[in-house]
Amino acid sequence: MSMPAFRSLVPHAGPMALLDRVLEADQESLCAEVAIRADSLFYADGGVGSWVGIEYMAQAVAAHAGYLARQCGEAVKPGFLLGSRRYTTTSPLFALGAVLHVRVRQVLRGENGLAAFECSIADGGAVGQEVLASATLTVFQPEDVNEFLQGLSNGNAA
C-alpha cells in the first residue's frame, strides 16, 4: 500500500516540513522517515541537534492527524504542541547520514481535541533499530482553528 506524501498530510510549508516521507500509518500510529543531510534545517557540526527530535515527533503527530483527516475526506488542519514529558535522548545530535524512523502512537484522545502520543526516534539503518530519543507529547487540535485563535486574541481561553 502506497502512503501519501508527507507534505500532503501537514500544514507545514517550505523548509519547516522536516520529515521526508511516511512509511506506514493506521488509526492509532504512524512511522515517518528523515535522513540527516548537510542541507537539513538545523544541521551544524556534523549533525542535527537531538533537541530537534521534539519537532520531528510533533510533525509525525501532525502527519498522523492529516492521515486520519484524509481517510475521512476532510482537509488537513493545524494543531498545537502543548508540551512534552520525559524527552530522553542517547546522543547530543543525530549524525550526518543517519536515517531516522520517527514513530508516534496515540495513547489518549479526548472529544475536545486533546491527545497524547508516545513517540520514539530510532536509527532506521541499525539492526533492531536502536531507540535514540523518546517522549510523550500532548497536542491539541481545535475543531475550528480560526475561531480558537480569535478567542485567544480576544483574551478568552477556548
DSSP file with accessible surface (Angstrom, degrees, kcal/mol):
  #  RESIDUE AA STRUCTURE BP1 BP2  ACC     N-H-->O    O-->H-N    N-H-->O    O-->H-N    TCO  KAPPA ALPHA  PHI   PSI    X-CA   Y-CA   Z-CA
    1    1 A M              0   0  186      0, 0.0     2,-0.3     0, 0.0     0, 0.0   0.000 360.0 360.0 360.0 130.5    0.0    0.0    0.0
    2    2 A S        -     0   0  112     22,-0.0    21,-0.1     1,-0.0    22,-0.0  -0.634 360.0-138.7 -83.6 135.3    1.4    3.4   -1.0
    3    3 A M        -     0   0   36     -2,-0.3     3,-0.1    19,-0.2    19,-0.1  -0.664  24.5-104.7 -91.5 147.8    1.5    6.1    1.6
    4    4 A P        -     0   0   29      0, 0.0    18,-0.5     0, 0.0    -1,-0.1  -0.302  48.8 -85.5 -65.4 156.2    0.5    9.7    0.9
    5    5 A A    >   -     0   0   69      1,-0.1     3,-1.2    16,-0.1     4,-0.5  -0.367  35.2-125.0 -61.7 139.0    3.3   12.3    0.5
    6    6 A F  G >> S+     0   0    4     14,-0.4     3,-2.1     1,-0.3     4,-0.6   0.917 109.1  55.4 -52.8 -48.0    4.4   13.7    3.9
    7    7 A R  G 34 S+     0   0  137      1,-0.3     3,-0.4    13,-0.2    -1,-0.3   0.740 100.4  60.2 -63.7 -20.3    3.8   17.3    2.8
    8    8 A S  G <4 S+     0   0   50     -3,-1.2    -1,-0.3     1,-0.2    -2,-0.2   0.622 105.2  50.1 -79.3 -10.3    0.2   16.5    1.8
    9    9 A L  T <4 S+     0   0    0     -3,-2.1    57,-0.3    -4,-0.5    -1,-0.2   0.519 105.4  57.8-104.9  -8.8   -0.5   15.5    5.4
   10   10 A V  S  < S-     0   0    9     -4,-0.6    66,-0.1    -3,-0.4    53,-0.1  -0.904  70.6-134.3-125.8 153.4    0.8   18.5    7.3
   11   11 A P  S    S+     0   0   64      0, 0.0     2,-0.1     0, 0.0    -4,-0.1   0.460  73.2 113.2 -82.4   1.7    0.1   22.2    7.3
   12   12 A H        -     0   0   56      4,-0.1     2,-0.3    47,-0.1    -2,-0.2  -0.402  49.2-164.5 -72.2 151.7    3.9   23.0    7.3
   13   13 A A    >   -     0   0   74     -2,-0.1     3,-1.5     0, 0.0     4,-0.2  -0.900  41.8  -7.7-135.1 161.8    5.4   24.6    4.2
   14   14 A G  G >  S-     0   0   38     -2,-0.3     3,-1.6     1,-0.3    -2,-0.0  -0.141 124.5 -12.0  56.1-142.3    8.9   25.1    2.7
   15   15 A P  G 3  S+     0   0   97      0, 0.0    -1,-0.3     0, 0.0    26,-0.2   0.647 124.2  74.6 -69.8 -13.2   11.9   24.2    4.8
   16   16 A M  G <  S+     0   0   78     -3,-1.5     2,-1.2     1,-0.1    -2,-0.2   0.604  70.9  89.6 -78.2  -8.0    9.8   23.8    8.0
   17   17 A A    <   +     0   0    7     -3,-1.6    -1,-0.1    -4,-0.2   -10,-0.1  -0.752  60.6 174.9 -83.3  97.4    8.4   20.4    6.7
   18   18 A L        +     0   0   17     -2,-1.2     2,-0.2    37,-0.1    -1,-0.2   0.729  43.4  79.3 -85.9 -26.1   11.3   18.5    8.3
   19   19 A L        -     0   0    5     -3,-0.1    15,-0.2     1,-0.1     3,-0.1  -0.565  63.1-149.3 -88.2 152.7   10.4   14.8    7.7
   20   20 A D        -     0   0   60     13,-2.4   -14,-0.4     1,-0.3     2,-0.3   0.896  63.8 -18.7 -88.6 -44.9   11.0   13.2    4.3
   21   21 A R  E     -A   33   0A 129     12,-1.6    12,-2.9   -16,-0.1     2,-0.5  -0.994  55.6-108.5-161.5 160.7    8.2   10.6    4.0
   22   22 A V  E     -A   32   0A   9    -18,-0.5    10,-0.3    -2,-0.3   -19,-0.2  -0.832  24.1-176.0 -94.3 128.6    5.6    8.4    5.7
   23   23 A L  E     -     0   0A  46      8,-2.9     2,-0.3    -2,-0.5     9,-0.2   0.833  67.0 -11.6 -91.1 -40.9    6.5    4.7    5.9
   24   24 A E  E     +A   31   0A 101      7,-1.6     7,-2.7   -22,-0.0    -1,-0.4  -0.983  60.2 178.4-158.5 154.4    3.3    3.4    7.4
   25   25 A A  E     +A   30   0A  16     -2,-0.3     2,-0.2     5,-0.2     5,-0.2  -0.983   5.3 163.9-157.6 150.4    0.2    4.7    9.2
   26   26 A D        -     0   0   78      3,-2.6     3,-0.1    -2,-0.3    42,-0.1  -0.827  59.0 -69.6-149.6-168.2   -3.0    3.4   10.7
   27   27 A Q  S    S+     0   0  115     -2,-0.2     3,-0.1     1,-0.2    41,-0.1   0.762 129.9  27.6 -63.3 -26.4   -5.8    4.6   13.0
   28   28 A E  S    S+     0   0   97      1,-0.1    78,-3.2    77,-0.1     2,-0.3   0.604 121.9  24.2-111.6 -16.1   -3.5    4.7   16.1
   29   29 A S  E     - B   0 105A  29     76,-0.2    -3,-2.6    -3,-0.1     2,-0.3  -0.931  47.6-162.8-150.7 168.7    0.0    5.2   14.8
   30   30 A L  E     -AB  25 104A   3     74,-2.0    74,-2.5    -2,-0.3     2,-0.4  -0.982   7.1-156.7-153.1 146.2    2.4    6.5   12.1
   31   31 A C  E     +AB  24 103A   0     -7,-2.7    -8,-2.9    -2,-0.3    -7,-1.6  -0.997  18.3 179.6-126.4 125.2    6.0    6.0   11.2
   32   32 A A  E     -AB  22 102A   0     70,-2.6    70,-3.1    -2,-0.4     2,-0.4  -0.805  15.6-137.5-120.1 164.6    7.9    8.6    9.2
   33   33 A E  E     +AB  21 101A  30    -12,-2.9   -13,-2.4    -2,-0.3   -12,-1.6  -0.940  16.1 179.9-126.1 145.0   11.4    8.8    8.0
   34   34 A V  E     - B   0 100A   2     66,-2.0    66,-3.3    -2,-0.4     2,-0.5  -0.984  15.2-150.1-142.3 132.9   14.0   11.6    7.9
   35   35 A A  E     - B   0  99A  23     -2,-0.3     2,-0.7    64,-0.2    64,-0.2  -0.883  20.5-129.2-100.6 132.5   17.6   11.4    6.5
   36   36 A I        +     0   0    2     62,-2.9    61,-2.8    -2,-0.5     2,-0.3  -0.746  39.0 170.1 -85.4 115.6   20.1   13.7    8.1
   37   37 A R    >   -     0   0  103     -2,-0.7     3,-1.9    59,-0.2     6,-0.1  -0.818  50.0-107.3-121.9 164.1   21.9   15.6    5.4
   38   38 A A  T 3  S+     0   0   67     -2,-0.3     5,-0.1     1,-0.3     9,-0.1   0.769 122.7  50.6 -63.2 -23.1   24.3   18.6    5.3
   39   39 A D  T 3  S+     0   0  129      2,-0.1    -1,-0.3     3,-0.1     2,-0.1   0.341  82.4 125.0 -98.0   9.5   21.5   20.7    3.9
   40   40 A S  S X  S-     0   0   17     -3,-1.9     3,-2.1     1,-0.1     2,-0.1  -0.402  75.0-100.5 -64.5 139.5   19.0   19.6    6.7
   41   41 A L  T 3  S+     0   0   67      1,-0.3    -1,-0.1   -26,-0.2     3,-0.1  -0.417 111.3  20.8 -58.9 135.9   17.4   22.5    8.5
   42   42 A F  T 3  S+     0   0   84      1,-0.3     7,-0.7    -2,-0.1    -1,-0.3   0.474  88.2 151.0  79.0   7.5   19.3   22.9   11.9
   43   43 A Y  E <   +F   48   0B  66     -3,-2.1     2,-0.3     5,-0.2    -1,-0.3  -0.503  11.6 143.3 -70.1 133.7   22.4   21.0   10.6
   44   44 A A  E >   +F   47   0B  53      3,-3.0     3,-1.2    -2,-0.2    -3,-0.0  -0.934  55.0  10.0-164.4 146.8   25.6   22.1   12.3
   45   45 A D  T 3  S-     0   0  160     -2,-0.3     3,-0.1     1,-0.3    -2,-0.0   0.852 132.7 -39.5  52.6  43.0   28.8   20.5   13.5
   46   46 A G  T 3  S+     0   0   35      1,-0.1    50,-2.3    49,-0.1     2,-0.3   0.551 124.8   6.1  91.2   6.6   28.3   17.1   11.9
   47   47 A G  E <  S-FG  44  95B   1     -3,-1.2    -3,-3.0    48,-0.3     2,-0.5  -0.991  85.8 -67.4 175.7-170.5   24.6   16.6   12.5
   48   48 A V  E     -FG  43  94B   0     46,-2.4    46,-3.6    -2,-0.3    -5,-0.2  -0.937  57.2-105.6-108.0 128.2   21.2   17.9   13.7
   49   49 A G  E >   - G   0  93B  14     -7,-0.7     3,-2.2    -2,-0.5    44,-0.3  -0.232  23.4-126.8 -52.7 137.6   21.0   18.6   17.5
   50   50 A S  G >  S+     0   0   12     42,-2.4     3,-1.8     1,-0.3     4,-0.3   0.704 104.2  77.5 -65.7 -14.3   18.9   16.0   19.2
   51   51 A W  G >  S+     0   0  165     41,-0.4     3,-1.1     1,-0.3     4,-0.4   0.780  82.9  66.9 -63.3 -22.3   16.8   18.7   20.6
   52   52 A V  G X> S+     0   0    2     -3,-2.2     4,-2.1     1,-0.2     3,-0.7   0.717  77.6  85.8 -71.6 -14.9   15.1   18.9   17.2
   53   53 A G  H <> S+     0   0    0     -3,-1.8     4,-2.7    -4,-0.3    -1,-0.2   0.841  80.2  60.5 -54.8 -34.6   13.7   15.4   17.9
   54   54 A I  H <> S+     0   0   33     -3,-1.1     4,-2.7    -4,-0.3    -1,-0.3   0.930 106.9  45.6 -59.6 -43.5   10.8   17.1   19.6
   55   55 A E  H <> S+     0   0   57     -3,-0.7     4,-2.7    -4,-0.4     5,-0.2   0.895 109.8  53.9 -69.0 -38.1    9.8   18.8   16.4
   56   56 A Y  H  X S+     0   0    4     -4,-2.1     4,-1.9     2,-0.2    -2,-0.2   0.942 112.2  45.5 -57.8 -45.6   10.4   15.6   14.4
   57   57 A M  H  X S+     0   0    0     -4,-2.7     4,-2.3     2,-0.2    -2,-0.2   0.933 111.8  51.1 -62.9 -45.8    7.9   13.9   16.8
   58   58 A A  H  X S+     0   0   16     -4,-2.7     4,-2.5     1,-0.2    -1,-0.2   0.895 110.0  49.8 -61.6 -39.3    5.4   16.8   16.6
   59   59 A Q  H  X S+     0   0    0     -4,-2.7     4,-2.5     2,-0.2    -1,-0.2   0.868 108.6  52.4 -70.2 -32.4    5.5   16.7   12.8
   60   60 A A  H  X S+     0   0    0     -4,-1.9     4,-2.1    -5,-0.2    -2,-0.2   0.905 109.5  49.7 -66.9 -38.4    4.9   13.0   12.8
   61   61 A V  H  X S+     0   0    9     -4,-2.3     4,-2.4     2,-0.2    -2,-0.2   0.931 110.7  50.0 -63.0 -43.5    1.9   13.6   15.1
   62   62 A A  H  X S+     0   0   25     -4,-2.5     4,-2.5     1,-0.2    -2,-0.2   0.905 109.2  51.6 -61.1 -41.1    0.6   16.3   12.7
   63   63 A A  H  X S+     0   0    0     -4,-2.5     4,-2.8     2,-0.2    -1,-0.2   0.886 107.5  53.1 -63.7 -36.5    1.1   13.8    9.8
   64   64 A H  H  X S+     0   0    0     -4,-2.1     4,-2.6     2,-0.2    -2,-0.2   0.939 109.6  47.8 -63.5 -44.4   -1.0   11.2   11.7
   65   65 A A  H  X S+     0   0   16     -4,-2.4     4,-2.5     1,-0.2    -2,-0.2   0.916 113.3  48.7 -61.6 -41.9   -3.8   13.8   12.2
   66   66 A G  H  X S+     0   0    2     -4,-2.5     4,-2.7   -57,-0.3    -2,-0.2   0.892 109.3  52.6 -64.3 -39.3   -3.6   14.6    8.5
   67   67 A Y  H  X S+     0   0   14     -4,-2.8     4,-2.0     2,-0.2    -2,-0.2   0.941 111.5  46.0 -61.1 -47.1   -3.7   10.9    7.6
   68   68 A L  H  X S+     0   0   32     -4,-2.6     4,-1.2     2,-0.2    -2,-0.2   0.904 112.0  51.8 -64.0 -40.3   -6.8   10.4    9.6
   69   69 A A  H ><>S+     0   0   12     -4,-2.5     5,-3.0     1,-0.2     3,-0.7   0.938 110.1  48.2 -61.6 -45.7   -8.4   13.6    8.1
   70   70 A R  H ><5S+     0   0  115     -4,-2.7     3,-1.4     1,-0.2    -1,-0.2   0.853 105.0  59.2 -64.8 -33.8   -7.7   12.4    4.6
   71   71 A Q  H 3<5S+     0   0  104     -4,-2.0    -1,-0.2     1,-0.3    -2,-0.2   0.816 110.3  43.7 -63.1 -28.1   -9.2    8.9    5.4
   72   72 A C  T <<5S-     0   0   93     -4,-1.2    -1,-0.3    -3,-0.7    -2,-0.2   0.298 120.0-109.5 -96.8   4.7  -12.4   10.7    6.3
   73   73 A G  T < 5S+     0   0   73     -3,-1.4    -3,-0.2     1,-0.2     2,-0.2   0.715  76.0 133.5  75.2  20.3  -12.3   13.0    3.2
   74   74 A E      < -     0   0  115     -5,-3.0    -1,-0.2    -6,-0.2     2,-0.1  -0.599  59.7 -99.0-101.4 164.8  -11.5   16.1    5.4
   75   75 A A        -     0   0   76     -2,-0.2     2,-0.3    -3,-0.1    -1,-0.1  -0.452  40.7-101.5 -78.2 152.6   -9.0   18.8    5.0
   76   76 A V        -     0   0   43    -68,-0.2    -1,-0.1    -2,-0.1   -66,-0.1  -0.568  44.9-163.5 -71.2 133.2   -5.7   18.8    6.9
   77   77 A K        -     0   0   54     -2,-0.3    -8,-0.1   -68,-0.2     2,-0.0  -0.913  18.6-108.4-122.3 151.2   -5.9   21.2    9.8
   78   78 A P        -     0   0   55      0, 0.0     2,-0.3     0, 0.0    67,-0.1  -0.348  35.5-175.8 -70.4 157.4   -3.3   22.8   12.1
   79   79 A G        -     0   0   44     62,-0.1     2,-0.4    -2,-0.0    62,-0.2  -0.805  19.5-114.3-139.9-176.4   -2.8   21.7   15.6
   80   80 A F  E     -C  140   0A  66     60,-3.0    60,-2.4    -2,-0.3     2,-0.7  -0.983  10.1-135.1-132.1 133.9   -0.8   22.8   18.6
   81   81 A L  E     -C  139   0A  73     -2,-0.4    58,-0.2    58,-0.2     3,-0.1  -0.784  23.3-178.7 -81.9 118.0    2.0   21.1   20.6
   82   82 A L  E     -     0   0A  99     56,-2.6     2,-0.3    -2,-0.7    57,-0.2   0.802  53.9 -50.8 -89.8 -32.6    1.1   21.7   24.2
   83   83 A G  E     -C  138   0A  29     55,-1.6    55,-2.6     2,-0.0     2,-0.3  -0.977  43.1-117.3 175.3 174.3    4.1   20.0   25.8
   84   84 A S  E     -C  137   0A  58     -2,-0.3     2,-0.4    53,-0.2    53,-0.2  -0.965  16.3-154.6-133.7 152.1    6.3   17.0   26.1
   85   85 A R  E    S-C  136   0A 153     51,-2.6    51,-2.3    -2,-0.3    -2,-0.0  -0.980  71.3  -0.5-126.8 141.1    7.1   14.7   29.0
   86   86 A R  E     -     0   0A 146     -2,-0.4     2,-0.6     1,-0.2    -1,-0.1   0.847  69.9-176.0  56.0  43.6   10.2   12.6   29.6
   87   87 A Y  E     +     0   0A  59     48,-0.1     2,-0.4    -3,-0.1    48,-0.2  -0.615  11.6 173.4 -70.7 119.5   12.1   13.6   26.5
   88   88 A T  E     -C  134   0A  78     46,-2.5    46,-2.1    -2,-0.6     2,-0.3  -0.957  11.9-176.8-127.5 149.5   15.2   11.5   26.6
   89   89 A T  E     -C  133   0A  53     -2,-0.4    44,-0.2    44,-0.2    43,-0.1  -0.982  25.8-146.7-143.8 152.0   18.0   11.1   24.1
   90   90 A T  S    S+     0   0   90     42,-2.3    43,-0.1    -2,-0.3    42,-0.1   0.465  84.9  31.1 -95.9  -4.5   21.1    8.9   23.9
   91   91 A S  S    S-     0   0   48     41,-0.4    -1,-0.1     1,-0.0   -41,-0.1  -0.992  72.9-124.0-151.7 152.3   23.2   11.5   21.9
   92   92 A P  S    S+     0   0  107      0, 0.0   -42,-2.4     0, 0.0   -41,-0.4   0.673  94.9  21.8 -73.7 -15.0   23.6   15.2   21.6
   93   93 A L  E    S-G   49   0B  52    -44,-0.3     2,-0.7   -43,-0.2   -44,-0.3  -0.989  70.8-120.2-150.5 157.9   23.0   15.0   17.8
   94   94 A F  E     -G   48   0B   5    -46,-3.6   -46,-2.4    -2,-0.3     3,-0.1  -0.910  51.8-123.6 -93.5 115.6   21.6   13.0   15.0
   95   95 A A  E >   -G   47   0B  51     -2,-0.7     3,-2.3   -48,-0.2   -48,-0.3  -0.217  24.1 -89.3 -72.0 150.8   24.7   12.3   12.9
   96   96 A L  T 3  S+     0   0   92    -50,-2.3   -59,-0.2     1,-0.3    -1,-0.1  -0.265 115.3  23.5 -51.2 132.2   25.1   13.2    9.2
   97   97 A G  T 3  S+     0   0   58    -61,-2.8    -1,-0.3     1,-0.3   -60,-0.1   0.230  88.7 135.8  91.2 -12.9   24.0   10.2    7.1
   98   98 A A    <   -     0   0   21     -3,-2.3   -62,-2.9   -63,-0.1     2,-0.6  -0.382  44.9-150.3 -67.6 143.4   21.6    8.8    9.7
   99   99 A V  E     -B   35   0A  47    -64,-0.2    25,-2.6    -3,-0.1    26,-0.6  -0.978  20.2-159.6-114.0 113.3   18.2    7.7    8.5
  100  100 A L  E     -BD  34 123A   0    -66,-3.3   -66,-2.0    -2,-0.6     2,-0.6  -0.769  13.7-150.6-100.6 141.8   15.8    8.1   11.4
  101  101 A H  E     -BD  33 122A  21     21,-2.7    21,-2.6    -2,-0.4     2,-0.7  -0.959  12.2-159.6-108.8 119.7   12.4    6.4   11.9
  102  102 A V  E     -BD  32 121A   0    -70,-3.1   -70,-2.6    -2,-0.6     2,-0.4  -0.902  11.5-170.3-103.6 112.6   10.0    8.6   13.9
  103  103 A R  E     -BD  31 120A  86     17,-2.8    17,-2.5    -2,-0.7     2,-0.4  -0.891   7.0-178.3-109.7 134.0    7.2    6.6   15.4
  104  104 A V  E     -BD  30 119A   2    -74,-2.5   -74,-2.0    -2,-0.4     2,-0.4  -0.988   3.4-173.7-129.7 140.0    4.1    8.0   17.1
  105  105 A R  E     -BD  29 118A 133     13,-2.2    13,-2.6    -2,-0.4     2,-0.3  -0.980  24.8-127.6-136.7 122.0    1.3    6.1   18.8
  106  106 A Q  E     + D   0 117A  24    -78,-3.2    11,-0.3    -2,-0.4     3,-0.1  -0.501  30.9 169.0 -68.8 127.8   -1.8    7.7   20.1
  107  107 A V  E     +     0   0A  64      9,-2.8     2,-0.3     1,-0.4    10,-0.2   0.540  66.9  19.2-114.4 -12.6   -2.5    6.7   23.7
  108  108 A L  E     + D   0 116A 115      8,-1.5     8,-2.2     2,-0.0    -1,-0.4  -0.966  56.0 176.0-157.9 136.4   -5.3    9.1   24.6
  109  109 A R  E     - D   0 115A  94     -2,-0.3     6,-0.2     6,-0.2     2,-0.2  -0.942  12.6-159.8-144.9 125.5   -7.7   11.3   22.6
  110  110 A G    >   -     0   0   29      4,-3.2     3,-1.5    -2,-0.3    -2,-0.0  -0.639  31.2-117.1 -98.4 161.0  -10.5   13.4   24.1
  111  111 A E  T 3  S+     0   0  202      1,-0.3    -1,-0.1    -2,-0.2     0, 0.0   0.713 111.9  66.5 -66.0 -19.6  -13.6   14.7   22.4
  112  112 A N  T 3  S-     0   0  101      2,-0.1    -1,-0.3    30,-0.0    31,-0.1   0.362 122.8 -98.1 -86.1   3.9  -12.3   18.2   23.0
  113  113 A G  S <  S+     0   0   12     -3,-1.5    28,-1.9     1,-0.3     2,-0.3   0.390  81.8 131.3  96.9  -4.7   -9.3   17.8   20.6
  114  114 A L  E     + E   0 140A  66     26,-0.2    -4,-3.2    24,-0.0    -1,-0.3  -0.625  29.0 167.9 -80.6 142.4   -6.7   17.0   23.3
  115  115 A A  E     -DE 109 139A   2     24,-2.3    24,-2.7    -2,-0.3     2,-0.4  -0.983  25.2-146.9-150.6 157.7   -4.5   13.9   22.6
  116  116 A A  E     -DE 108 138A  12     -8,-2.2    -9,-2.8    -2,-0.3    -8,-1.5  -0.986  14.5-167.7-128.1 141.3   -1.3   12.3   23.9
  117  117 A F  E     -DE 106 137A   0     20,-2.5    20,-2.6    -2,-0.4     2,-0.5  -0.993  19.7-139.1-130.9 134.4    1.2   10.3   21.9
  118  118 A E  E     -DE 105 136A  69    -13,-2.6   -13,-2.2    -2,-0.4     2,-0.3  -0.805  36.5-171.4 -84.3 130.1    4.0    8.0   22.8
  119  119 A C  E     +DE 104 135A   6     16,-3.0    16,-2.0    -2,-0.5     2,-0.3  -0.938  16.0 175.1-130.5 149.1    6.9    8.9   20.5
  120  120 A S  E     -DE 103 134A  29    -17,-2.5   -17,-2.8    -2,-0.3     2,-0.5  -0.989  19.4-148.9-148.7 155.5   10.3    7.5   19.6
  121  121 A I  E     -DE 102 133A   0     12,-2.7    11,-3.4    -2,-0.3    12,-1.6  -0.998  24.7-176.8-124.0 124.8   13.1    8.1   17.1
  122  122 A A  E     -DE 101 131A   3    -21,-2.6   -21,-2.7    -2,-0.5     2,-1.0  -0.877  37.8-102.5-122.3 156.3   15.1    5.1   16.1
  123  123 A D  E >   -D  100   0A  46      7,-2.3     3,-1.2    -2,-0.3     7,-0.2  -0.666  33.2-161.8 -75.1 103.9   18.1    4.6   13.9
  124  124 A G  T 3  S+     0   0   20    -25,-2.6    -1,-0.2    -2,-1.0   -24,-0.2   0.697  85.6  52.5 -66.0 -17.5   16.4    3.2   10.8
  125  125 A G  T 3  S+     0   0   67    -26,-0.6     2,-0.3     2,-0.1    -1,-0.3   0.576  91.2  92.8 -94.8  -9.2   19.6    1.7    9.4
  126  126 A A  S X  S-     0   0   29     -3,-1.2     3,-2.0     4,-0.1     2,-0.2  -0.610  85.0-107.3 -89.0 144.9   20.6   -0.2   12.6
  127  127 A V  T 3  S+     0   0  154      1,-0.3     3,-0.3    -2,-0.3    -1,-0.1  -0.498 112.3  14.4 -63.3 130.4   19.7   -3.8   13.2
  128  128 A G  T 3  S-     0   0   74     -2,-0.2    -1,-0.3     1,-0.2     3,-0.1   0.448 113.6-106.1  80.1  -2.2   17.0   -3.8   15.8
  129  129 A Q    <   -     0   0   50     -3,-2.0    -1,-0.2    -6,-0.1    -5,-0.1   0.935  36.8-132.6  43.7  74.0   16.5    0.0   15.3
  130  130 A E        -     0   0  111     -3,-0.3    -7,-2.3    -7,-0.2     2,-0.4  -0.261  19.1-117.2 -53.5 130.1   18.2    1.3   18.4
  131  131 A V  E     + E   0 122A  73     -9,-0.2    -9,-0.3     1,-0.2    -1,-0.1  -0.605  34.1 177.5 -75.7 124.7   16.0    4.0   20.0
  132  132 A L  E     +     0   0A  24    -11,-3.4   -42,-2.3    -2,-0.4   -41,-0.4   0.672  65.7   5.6 -99.6 -25.8   17.8    7.3   20.0
  133  133 A A  E     -CE  89 121A   1    -12,-1.6   -12,-2.7   -44,-0.2    -1,-0.3  -0.983  60.7-178.9-156.7 152.4   15.1    9.5   21.6
  134  134 A S  E     +CE  88 120A  42    -46,-2.1   -46,-2.5    -2,-0.3     2,-0.3  -0.988  10.3 149.8-152.9 157.0   11.7    9.1   23.2
  135  135 A A  E     - E   0 119A   4    -16,-2.0   -16,-3.0    -2,-0.3     2,-0.5  -0.967  40.7-113.6-170.4 167.2    8.9   11.3   24.8
  136  136 A T  E     -CE  85 118A  13    -51,-2.3   -51,-2.6    -2,-0.3     2,-0.4  -0.984  34.3-158.2-112.5 125.1    5.2   11.6   25.4
  137  137 A L  E     -CE  84 117A   0    -20,-2.6   -20,-2.5    -2,-0.5     2,-0.5  -0.882   7.5-153.9-106.0 140.3    3.7   14.6   23.5
  138  138 A T  E     +CE  83 116A  48    -55,-2.6   -56,-2.6    -2,-0.4   -55,-1.6  -0.949  23.7 177.8-109.3 129.4    0.5   16.3   24.4
  139  139 A V  E     -CE  81 115A  19    -24,-2.7   -24,-2.3    -2,-0.5     2,-0.4  -0.862  19.8-151.8-131.1 163.3   -1.3   18.0   21.5
  140  140 A F  E     -CE  80 114A  33    -60,-2.4   -60,-3.0    -2,-0.3   -26,-0.2  -0.994   8.8-178.6-139.8 128.4   -4.4   20.0   20.8
  141  141 A Q        -     0   0   45    -28,-1.9   -62,-0.1    -2,-0.4    -2,-0.0  -0.901  19.6-151.6-126.9 100.5   -6.4   20.2   17.6
  142  142 A P        -     0   0    9      0, 0.0     3,-0.3     0, 0.0   -29,-0.1  -0.325  21.9-121.5 -68.4 155.0   -9.4   22.5   17.8
  143  143 A E  S    S+     0   0  166      1,-0.3     2,-0.5   -31,-0.1   -30,-0.0   0.918 107.3  24.5 -60.7 -44.0  -12.4   21.9   15.6
  144  144 A D     >  -     0   0   76      1,-0.1     4,-2.3   -67,-0.0    -1,-0.3  -0.921  69.6-170.3-126.9 104.0  -12.1   25.4   14.2
  145  145 A V  H  > S+     0   0   18     -2,-0.5     4,-2.9    -3,-0.3     5,-0.2   0.903  86.7  52.0 -62.3 -43.5   -8.6   26.8   14.4
  146  146 A N  H  > S+     0   0  129      1,-0.2     4,-2.4     2,-0.2    -1,-0.2   0.923 111.1  47.3 -62.6 -42.5   -9.6   30.3   13.3
  147  147 A E  H  > S+     0   0  141      2,-0.2     4,-2.3     1,-0.2    -1,-0.2   0.919 112.7  50.1 -63.7 -42.6  -12.3   30.5   15.9
  148  148 A F  H  X S+     0   0   34     -4,-2.3     4,-1.9     1,-0.2    -2,-0.2   0.941 112.8  45.4 -60.6 -48.5   -9.9   29.2   18.6
  149  149 A L  H  X S+     0   0   75     -4,-2.9     4,-2.4     2,-0.2    -1,-0.2   0.875 110.6  53.9 -65.1 -37.1   -7.2   31.8   17.6
  150  150 A Q  H  X S+     0   0  109     -4,-2.4     4,-1.4    -5,-0.2    -1,-0.2   0.920 107.3  52.0 -62.6 -41.4   -9.8   34.6   17.5
  151  151 A G  H  <>S+     0   0   15     -4,-2.3     5,-3.0     1,-0.2    -2,-0.2   0.894 109.7  49.3 -61.4 -39.0  -10.9   33.6   21.0
  152  152 A L  H ><5S+     0   0   83     -4,-1.9     3,-1.6     1,-0.2    -1,-0.2   0.909 108.3  52.1 -67.2 -40.8   -7.3   33.8   22.2
  153  153 A S  H 3<5S+     0   0   86     -4,-2.4    -1,-0.2     1,-0.3    -2,-0.2   0.775 107.5  53.7 -69.6 -21.5   -6.7   37.2   20.6
  154  154 A N  T 3<5S-     0   0  102     -4,-1.4    -1,-0.3     2,-0.2    -2,-0.2   0.341 124.2-105.0 -89.4   3.5   -9.9   38.5   22.4
  155  155 A G  T < 5S+     0   0   67     -3,-1.6     2,-0.5     1,-0.3    -3,-0.2   0.599  81.6 126.2  86.7  11.0   -8.4   37.3   25.8
  156  156 A N      < -     0   0  101     -5,-3.0     2,-0.6    -6,-0.2    -1,-0.3  -0.877  55.1-140.7-105.4 132.3  -10.7   34.2   26.0
  157  157 A A              0   0   94     -2,-0.5    -5,-0.0    -3,-0.1    -9,-0.0  -0.802 360.0 360.0 -87.0 124.2   -9.3   30.8   26.5
  158  158 A A              0   0  100     -2,-0.6    -1,-0.1   -10,-0.2   -10,-0.0  -0.238 360.0 360.0 -69.6 360.0  -11.4   28.4   24.4
